[in-house]
Amino acid sequence: MKIGFTPISIEKYVEIHLRANPGAKRAEITQALKASLADYKNGVTCQSCGNPIWVIGSALAGPMCFTCITGEAIPEDEYEIDEACY
């Protein structure tokens, strides 16, 4: 299990994302998350350090881990797609 993340379904995350980003398109963010999750399941790793990717962050930033995207070591109060947490 990925430590520190709060598991969330794609559908629930999309709702949160759309509330915070009213100009975003549901279909586009859903597709990006599904593609990023598929990459994770296929073993794609962070292009910078080789660690497992952060599905949610990678959907927007490309295949990278939480630390390389945010500069933070531990994801406190951050979401990750539930299928990538276990």
Secondary structure as UniProt FT lines:
FT   TURN            3..4
FT   STRAND          5..8
FT   HELIX           10..20
FT   TURN            22..23
FT   HELIX           26..41
FT   TURN            42..43
FT   TURN            47..49
FT   HELIX           55..61
FT   HELIX           66..70
FT   TURN            76..77
FT   STRAND          78..81
FT   HELIX           82..84
//
